[in-house]
Amino acid sequence: MEASEGVDRRRLLTGAGAAAGVAALGAVALPAAAVAEGQGKAHDIVGVWFVNAVGAPFQPHLFTFHSDHTMLSSNPDAGDPHTSDSDGMGPWAASAPNTVFGAFEEINADRTSHQYVSRLRVEYTINLDGDTFTGPAVANYYNPDGSFQQGPYPATLNGTRVALPAGG
């Protein structure tokens, strides 16, 4: 890894709880080109989004993008009949005007044995358009020892900002 990539990786992983969780998962790193400070309108992604992850085992998700360049992903645990899935956590960065690149990871446990069976990593690029976004994602599963398990599984993320009610 080049020194500049290490600096950018640390910058993306400085958020408190979410980044600590990602670091414990194996530290998600983004390419140095994707993390230029102040590039584009990255602040526009900050907030809560209802996301249809077309291609995922359970499509409806909630994403929260924080101003410290960390994000959270959540969907119902019961949405996957095979494994119990943690919330997803990861970094994001502006990669071009109105474009965000990011990754998040989840931990999966077998519903019967309650054992750690895999780690899911999702990488995405989304294009913002006001209070909506869309873009491709790809998911891969890894064994507890970090070796590749299965994938890639393509998906499309379609998001709509969760807003306060009008007049509220």
TORTORFI-876791 format. One line per 2 residues: number of its first residue (from 0); their letters; for each residue z, x, y of N, C-alpha, C. Coordinates in Angstrom, 1 decimal, always signed. Atoms other than C-alpha are relative to their C-alpha. Layout:
<atoms>
NUM> a> Z:X:Y:Z:X:Y:Z:X:Y | ...
</atoms>
This chain:
<atoms>
0> me> +0.0:+0.8:-1.2:+0.0:+0.0:+0.0:+0.0:+0.9:+1.2 | +0.1:-0.7:-1.3:-0.9:+1.3:+3.5:+1.3:-0.3:+0.8
2> as> -1.2:+0.2:-0.9:+1.9:+1.7:+6.0:-0.1:-1.2:+0.8 | +0.1:+1.2:-0.8:+0.5:-1.0:+8.2:+0.2:-1.3:-0.8
4> eg> -0.3:+1.1:+0.9:+0.5:-3.4:+5.3:+1.4:-0.2:-0.2 | -1.4:+0.1:+0.2:+4.1:-2.7:+4.7:+0.7:-0.6:+1.2
6> vd> -0.6:+0.5:-1.2:+5.0:-3.3:+8.3:-0.3:-1.5:+0.2 | +0.4:+1.4:-0.1:+3.1:-6.6:+8.3:+0.7:-0.9:-1.0
8> rr> -0.7:+0.8:+1.0:+4.7:-7.7:+5.1:+1.4:-0.2:+0.4 | -1.4:+0.2:-0.5:+8.2:-7.1:+6.5:+0.0:-1.0:+1.1
10> rl> +0.1:+1.0:-1.1:+7.2:-9.1:+9.6:+0.0:-1.4:-0.5 | +0.2:+1.3:+0.5:+6.2:-12.0:+7.5:+1.3:-0.4:-0.8
12> lt> -1.2:+0.3:+0.9:+9.4:-11.8:+5.3:+1.3:+0.1:+0.7 | -1.3:-0.2:-0.7:+12.0:-11.7:+8.1:+0.7:-1.4:+0.2
14> ga> -0.7:+1.3:-0.1:+12.8:-15.5:+8.1:+1.2:+0.0:-0.9 | -1.3:-0.1:+0.7:+16.3:-16.1:+6.8:-0.1:-0.5:-1.4
16> ga> -0.1:+0.4:+1.4:+16.6:-18.2:+3.7:-1.3:+0.0:-0.8 | +1.3:+0.1:+0.7:+13.0:-18.9:+2.8:-0.5:+1.4:-0.4
18> aa> +0.5:-1.3:+0.3:+12.0:-15.3:+3.1:+0.8:+0.7:-1.1 | -0.9:-0.7:+1.1:+15.0:-14.1:+1.0:-0.4:-0.6:-1.3
20> gv> +0.4:+0.6:+1.3:+13.9:-16.6:-1.7:-1.3:+0.6:-0.5 | +1.3:-0.6:+0.3:+10.4:-15.2:-1.6:+0.2:+1.4:-0.5
22> aa> -0.2:-1.4:+0.3:+11.6:-11.6:-1.7:+0.6:+0.0:-1.5 | -0.6:+0.0:+1.3:+13.7:-12.5:-4.8:-1.1:-0.4:-1.1
24> lg> +1.1:+0.3:+0.9:+10.5:-13.9:-6.4:-0.9:+1.1:-0.3 | +0.9:-1.1:+0.2:+8.7:-10.7:-6.1:-0.8:+0.4:+1.3
26> av> +0.6:-0.3:-1.3:+7.8:-10.5:-2.4:-1.4:-0.3:+0.1 | +1.4:+0.4:-0.2:+4.7:-12.3:-1.4:-0.5:+0.8:+1.2
28> al> +0.5:-0.8:-1.1:+2.5:-10.0:+0.7:-1.4:-0.6:+0.4 | +1.3:+0.4:-0.5:-0.5:-11.0:+2.8:-0.8:+1.2:+0.5
30> pa> +0.8:-1.1:-0.5:-3.4:-8.8:+3.8:+0.3:+0.3:+1.4 | -0.3:-0.4:-1.4:-2.9:-6.9:+7.0:-0.9:-0.7:+1.0
32> aa> +0.9:+0.7:-1.0:-5.9:-8.5:+8.6:+0.4:-1.4:+0.3 | -0.4:+1.4:-0.2:-4.3:-11.9:+8.3:+1.2:-0.2:+0.8
34> va> -1.3:+0.2:-0.7:-1.2:-11.2:+10.3:+0.0:+0.5:+1.4 | +0.0:-0.5:-1.4:-2.3:-10.2:+13.7:+0.8:-1.0:+0.9
36> eg> -0.9:+0.8:-0.8:+0.4:-11.4:+16.1:-0.8:-0.8:+1.1 | +0.6:+0.8:-1.1:-0.7:-14.2:+18.5:-1.4:-0.3:-0.1
38> qg> +1.4:+0.3:+0.2:-4.1:-14.6:+17.0:-0.2:-1.5:-0.2 | +0.3:+1.4:+0.2:-5.5:-18.1:+17.2:+1.1:-0.9:+0.6
40> ka> -1.1:+0.9:-0.5:-3.2:-21.1:+17.7:+0.9:-0.3:-1.2 | -0.9:+0.1:+1.1:-0.8:-20.5:+14.9:+1.1:-0.9:+0.2
42> hd> -1.2:+0.9:-0.3:+2.0:-22.4:+16.7:-0.4:-1.4:-0.3 | +0.3:+1.4:+0.3:+0.0:-25.6:+16.1:+0.3:-0.4:-1.4
44> iv> -0.3:+0.4:+1.4:+0.8:-25.5:+12.4:+1.5:-0.3:-0.1 | -1.4:+0.1:+0.1:+4.6:-25.5:+13.1:+0.3:-1.5:+0.0
46> gv> -0.4:+1.4:+0.1:+6.1:-28.8:+11.9:+0.0:-0.5:-1.4 | +0.0:+0.6:+1.4:+6.2:-31.2:+8.9:-1.3:-0.7:-0.2
48> wf> +1.3:+0.6:+0.4:+3.1:-32.3:+7.1:+0.0:-0.7:-1.3 | +0.3:+0.6:+1.3:+2.2:-34.8:+4.4:-1.3:+0.6:-0.5
50> vn> +1.2:-0.7:+0.6:-0.2:-33.0:+2.1:-0.4:-0.6:-1.3 | +0.5:+0.3:+1.3:-2.4:-34.2:-0.6:-0.6:+1.3:-0.6
52> av> +0.5:-1.3:+0.6:-3.0:-31.2:-2.9:-0.9:-0.5:-1.2 | +1.0:+0.5:+1.0:-6.1:-32.4:-4.7:-0.3:+1.0:-1.0
54> ga> +0.2:-0.9:+1.0:-6.3:-30.7:-8.0:+1.4:+0.5:-0.6 | -1.3:-0.3:+0.5:-2.5:-30.2:-8.4:+0.5:-1.0:-1.0
56> pf> -0.5:+1.0:+1.0:-0.6:-31.9:-11.3:+0.6:-1.2:+0.7 | -0.5:+1.1:-0.8:+1.1:-34.1:-8.6:-0.5:+0.2:+1.4
58> qp> +0.6:-0.3:-1.3:-0.9:-34.5:-5.4:+0.9:-0.1:+1.2 | -0.8:+0.1:-1.3:+1.6:-35.7:-2.7:+1.0:+1.1:+0.1
60> hl> -1.0:-1.1:-0.3:+3.6:-32.8:-1.2:+0.4:-0.2:+1.5 | -0.4:-0.2:-1.4:+5.5:-32.2:+2.0:+0.1:+1.5:+0.3
62> ft> +0.0:-1.4:-0.5:+5.0:-28.9:+3.8:+0.8:+0.1:+1.3 | -0.6:-0.3:-1.3:+7.2:-27.5:+6.6:-0.4:+1.4:+0.3
64> fh> +0.4:-1.3:-0.5:+5.8:-24.6:+8.6:+1.0:+0.3:+1.2 | -0.9:-0.5:-1.0:+8.4:-22.7:+10.7:-0.6:+1.0:+0.9
66> sd> +0.5:-0.9:-1.0:+7.9:-20.7:+13.8:+0.2:+1.5:-0.4 | -0.2:-1.3:+0.5:+9.2:-17.6:+12.0:-1.0:+0.5:-1.1
68> ht> +1.0:-0.3:+1.0:+6.1:-17.6:+9.8:+0.4:-0.1:-1.5 | -0.3:+0.4:+1.4:+7.8:-19.0:+6.7:-0.3:-1.5:-0.1
70> ml> +0.3:+1.4:+0.2:+7.0:-22.3:+5.1:+0.7:-0.4:-1.3 | -0.6:+0.6:+1.2:+8.5:-24.7:+2.5:-1.0:-1.0:-0.5
72> ss> +0.8:+1.0:+0.7:+6.6:-26.9:+0.0:+0.9:-0.8:-0.9 | -0.8:+0.8:+0.9:+8.2:-29.8:-1.8:-0.8:-1.2:-0.5
74> np> +0.6:+1.1:+0.6:+7.0:-32.4:-4.2:+1.0:-0.5:-1.1 | -1.0:+0.5:+0.9:+8.9:-34.6:-6.7:+0.0:+0.8:-1.3
76> da> -0.2:-0.8:+1.2:+10.3:-32.6:-9.6:-0.6:-0.8:-1.2 | +0.5:+0.8:+1.1:+9.3:-35.5:-12.0:-1.5:-0.1:+0.0
78> gd> +1.4:+0.1:+0.0:+5.7:-35.1:-11.0:-0.7:+0.9:-1.1 | +0.5:-0.9:+1.1:+5.2:-32.4:-13.7:+0.8:-0.3:-1.3
80> ph> -0.7:+0.4:+1.2:+6.1:-33.7:-17.2:+0.4:+1.2:-0.8 | -0.2:-1.1:+0.9:+6.2:-30.2:-18.7:+1.1:+0.9:+0.5
82> ts> -1.0:-1.0:-0.6:+8.3:-28.1:-16.3:+0.7:-0.7:+1.2 | -0.8:+0.3:-1.2:+11.0:-28.6:-13.7:-0.3:+1.1:+1.0
84> ds> +0.6:-0.9:-1.0:+9.6:-27.0:-10.5:+1.0:+0.1:+1.2 | -0.8:-0.2:-1.3:+11.6:-25.5:-7.6:-0.9:-0.4:+1.2
86> dg> +0.8:+0.0:-1.2:+10.6:-26.0:-4.0:-0.8:+1.3:+0.1 | +0.8:-1.2:-0.3:+7.9:-23.6:-2.9:+0.4:+0.6:+1.3
88> mg> -0.3:-0.8:-1.2:+8.6:-20.9:-0.3:-0.9:+1.1:+0.2 | +0.9:-1.1:-0.2:+6.4:-18.4:+1.3:-0.3:+0.3:+1.5
90> pw> +0.4:-0.4:-1.3:+4.9:-16.7:+4.4:-1.3:-0.6:+0.4 | +1.3:+0.4:-0.5:+2.0:-17.8:+6.6:-0.3:+0.8:+1.2
92> aa> +0.5:-0.8:-1.2:-0.1:-16.1:+9.3:-1.3:-0.7:+0.5 | +1.3:+0.4:-0.6:-2.9:-17.0:+11.7:-1.0:+1.1:-0.4
94> sa> +1.0:-1.0:+0.3:-6.1:-15.4:+10.4:-1.2:-0.1:+0.9 | +1.1:+0.2:-1.0:-8.5:-16.8:+13.0:+0.4:-1.2:+0.8
96> pn> -0.4:+1.1:-0.7:-8.4:-19.4:+15.7:+0.0:-1.3:-0.8 | -0.2:+1.3:+0.7:-7.1:-22.7:+14.2:-0.1:+0.2:-1.5
98> tv> +0.0:-0.2:+1.5:-7.0:-21.1:+10.7:+1.3:+0.7:-0.4 | -1.3:-0.6:+0.5:-3.8:-20.3:+8.7:-0.2:+0.4:-1.4
100> fg> +0.0:-0.6:+1.4:-3.6:-18.1:+5.6:+1.4:+0.1:-0.4 | -1.4:-0.2:+0.5:-0.5:-18.2:+3.4:+0.1:-0.1:-1.5
102> af> -0.3:+0.0:+1.4:+1.1:-18.2:+0.1:+1.4:-0.6:-0.2 | -1.4:+0.4:+0.4:+4.1:-19.9:-1.6:+0.2:+0.2:-1.5
104> ee> -0.3:-0.1:+1.4:+5.8:-19.5:-4.9:+1.1:-1.0:-0.4 | -1.0:+0.9:+0.7:+7.8:-21.8:-7.2:+0.5:+0.6:-1.3
106> in> -0.5:-0.4:+1.3:+10.0:-21.2:-10.2:+0.0:-1.2:-0.9 | +0.2:+1.1:+1.0:+9.4:-23.3:-13.3:+0.9:+0.2:-1.2
108> ad> -0.9:+0.0:+1.1:+11.9:-24.2:-16.0:-0.5:-1.0:-1.0 | +0.4:+0.9:+1.1:+11.2:-25.8:-19.4:+1.0:-1.2:+0.1
110> rt> -0.8:+1.2:-0.1:+12.5:-29.4:-19.3:+1.0:-0.2:-1.2 | -0.8:+0.2:+1.2:+13.9:-29.2:-22.8:+1.0:+1.2:-0.2
112> sh> -0.8:-1.2:+0.2:+15.3:-25.6:-23.1:+0.8:+0.4:+1.2 | -0.6:-0.4:-1.3:+16.2:-25.3:-19.4:-0.2:+1.5:+0.3
114> qy> +0.2:-1.4:-0.2:+14.8:-21.7:-19.6:-1.1:+0.2:+1.0 | +1.0:-0.5:-1.0:+12.8:-19.9:-16.9:-1.3:+0.3:-0.8
116> vs> +1.2:-0.2:+0.8:+9.2:-20.1:-18.2:-1.2:+0.5:+0.8 | +1.1:-0.5:-0.8:+6.9:-19.3:-15.2:+0.3:+0.0:+1.4
118> rl> +0.0:-0.1:-1.5:+6.4:-18.5:-11.6:-1.4:-0.4:+0.5 | +1.2:+0.5:-0.6:+3.7:-20.4:-9.7:-0.2:+0.7:+1.3
120> rv> +0.4:-0.5:-1.3:+1.9:-18.7:-6.8:-1.2:-0.7:+0.5 | +1.1:+0.7:-0.7:-0.4:-20.7:-4.5:-0.4:+0.8:+1.2
122> ey> +0.6:-0.6:-1.2:-2.6:-19.0:-1.9:-0.9:-1.0:+0.6 | +0.8:+1.0:-0.7:-4.3:-21.1:+0.7:-0.6:+0.5:+1.3
124> ti> +0.6:-0.2:-1.3:-6.5:-21.0:+3.8:-0.3:-1.4:+0.5 | +0.2:+1.3:-0.5:-6.3:-24.1:+6.0:-0.5:+0.1:+1.4
126> nl> +0.6:+0.1:-1.4:-8.3:-25.1:+9.1:+0.7:-1.2:+0.7 | -0.6:+1.0:-0.8:-6.4:-27.0:+11.7:-0.9:-0.8:+0.9
128> dg> +0.8:+0.8:-1.0:-7.9:-29.9:+13.7:+1.0:-1.0:+0.5 | -1.0:+0.9:-0.6:-5.2:-31.5:+15.9:+1.2:-0.2:-1.0
130> dt> -1.1:+0.3:+0.9:-2.8:-33.3:+13.6:-0.4:-0.2:-1.4 | +0.5:+0.0:+1.4:-4.8:-32.8:+10.4:-0.4:+1.5:-0.3
132> ft> +0.6:-1.3:+0.5:-5.8:-29.8:+8.3:-0.6:-0.2:-1.4 | +0.5:+0.0:+1.3:-7.8:-29.1:+5.2:-0.4:+1.4:-0.3
134> gp> +0.4:-1.3:+0.5:-8.7:-26.1:+3.1:+0.3:+0.3:-1.4 | -0.2:-0.3:+1.4:-8.9:-24.5:-0.3:+1.3:+0.8:-0.3
136> av> -1.2:-0.7:+0.6:-6.0:-23.2:-2.4:-0.4:+0.4:-1.4 | +0.1:-0.4:+1.4:-5.8:-21.4:-5.7:+1.4:+0.3:-0.5
138> an> -1.3:-0.2:+0.6:-2.8:-21.4:-8.0:-0.1:+0.8:-1.3 | -0.1:-0.8:+1.2:-1.9:-18.9:-10.7:+1.4:+0.0:-0.5
140> yy> -1.3:+0.0:+0.6:+1.0:-18.9:-13.1:+0.3:+1.4:-0.6 | -0.4:-1.3:+0.5:+3.0:-15.7:-14.1:+1.2:-0.2:-0.9
142> np> -1.1:+0.0:+1.0:+5.4:-15.1:-17.0:+1.2:+0.6:+0.7 | -1.2:-0.6:-0.6:+9.0:-14.2:-16.2:+0.0:+1.5:+0.2
144> dg> +0.1:-1.5:-0.1:+8.2:-10.5:-16.7:-1.0:+0.4:+1.1 | +1.0:-0.3:-1.1:+5.5:-10.8:-13.9:-1.4:+0.0:-0.5
146> sf> +1.4:+0.0:+0.5:+2.5:-10.7:-16.2:-0.7:-1.3:+0.2 | +0.8:+1.2:-0.2:-0.3:-13.1:-15.7:+0.1:-0.9:-1.2
148> qq> -0.1:+1.0:+1.1:+0.0:-16.3:-17.7:-1.2:-0.9:+0.0 | +1.2:+0.9:+0.1:-2.8:-18.7:-16.7:-0.5:-0.3:+1.4
150> gp> +0.7:+0.3:-1.3:-5.2:-19.7:-13.9:-1.3:+0.7:+0.1 | -0.4:+0.6:-1.2:-6.8:-19.7:-11.5:-0.3:-1.5:-0.1
152> yp> +0.2:+1.4:-0.1:-6.5:-23.4:-10.7:-0.3:-0.3:+1.5 | +0.3:+0.3:-1.3:-8.4:-24.5:-7.6:+0.5:-1.3:+0.5
154> at> -0.4:+1.3:-0.6:-7.2:-27.2:-5.2:-0.5:+0.0:+1.4 | +0.3:+0.2:-1.4:-7.9:-28.6:-1.8:+1.2:-0.6:+0.6
156> ln> -1.2:+0.6:-0.8:-5.0:-29.2:+0.7:-0.5:-0.8:+1.2 | +0.3:+0.9:-1.1:-5.4:-32.1:+3.0:+1.3:-0.5:+0.7
158> gt> -1.3:+0.3:-0.6:-2.6:-32.4:+5.5:-0.1:-0.9:+1.2 | -0.2:+0.8:-1.1:-1.5:-34.9:+8.1:+1.4:+0.2:+0.6
160> rv> -1.3:-0.2:-0.6:+1.3:-34.2:+10.6:+0.9:-1.2:-0.1 | -1.0:+1.0:-0.1:+4.5:-36.2:+10.2:+0.5:+0.0:+1.4
162> al> -0.4:+0.1:-1.4:+5.2:-37.5:+13.7:+1.1:-1.0:+0.2 | -1.0:+1.0:-0.4:+7.9:-39.4:+15.5:-0.8:-1.3:+0.2
164> pa> +0.7:+1.2:-0.3:+7.1:-43.1:+15.9:-0.3:-0.1:+1.5 | +0.4:+0.2:-1.4:+5.3:-44.1:+19.1:+1.1:-0.7:+0.7
166> gg> -1.0:+0.6:-0.9:+7.7:-44.9:+21.9:+1.4:+0.3:-0.4 | -1.3:-0.3:+0.5:+10.6:-43.5:+19.9:+0.6:+1.2:+0.7
</atoms>
